[in-house]
Amino acid sequence: MKALILSESLAAARARLAAALADAGRPASAARLLAVSKTKPAAMIREVWHLGQRDFGENYVQEALDKQAELADLDGVVWHFIGPLQSNKTRDVAEHFAWVHSVDREKIARRLNDQRPEGLPPLEVCLQVNISDEASKSGVSLAELPALAEAVLAMPHLRLRGLMAIPAPAEGRDAQREPFARLREALEALRERFPEAPLDTLSMGMTADLEAAVLEGATLVRLGTAIFGERTAPA
């Protein structure tokens, strides 16, 4: 995708988010775009950075580390890890990312906490919920969510910010909203249970269901295809 087209796609994504927030009666600042740059070259990230984008989401640890090294001269980039996280990758994530959206079990959280370097601020964490109860998807169940949240809140090098989910695909706005509503309700329940926690984040909504997610309170919307074009397989 050439720079001019990339600038147009980013502008269109921003306009789409702004329209969705307006339709939902929410302030323009209530949600922001997370540009999902997995499988995309560092040059595209650099171009989008020059257009004012700062939050970028990556799924593959080594690919992300290579891009971070290549883009080390850019100021203000906020790296979000959004993919499934294996135990043998936690150190790299703890050392090189600001956010992790895919914490779904205490073992992973504890490793991230223990491996977060002392000189860095706490790692911003979202708990991934398997909101559609899909066997093929990662995520903690709603029943197990409070216990995991309590464990993470006790870890000094993590800051629990909220929840993330990737619902099963659904046709129609009402069907798309239903799992997002469940995730919002789960976050509200955690706020009541842990009133001192900074639980302000709902990482939900992608290119196909952005509007439904915003209607249910999304604060971080993960857009890849809408910004960067069709995905390519990682090398």
Helices and strands as residue ranges (DSSP letters): H 3-23, E 32-36, H 42-50, E 55-58, H 61-70, E 78-81, G 87-89, H 90-96, E 99-103, H 106-115, E 123-128, H 145-153, E 158-164, H 173-193, E 201-203, H 210-215, E 220-223, H 225-228
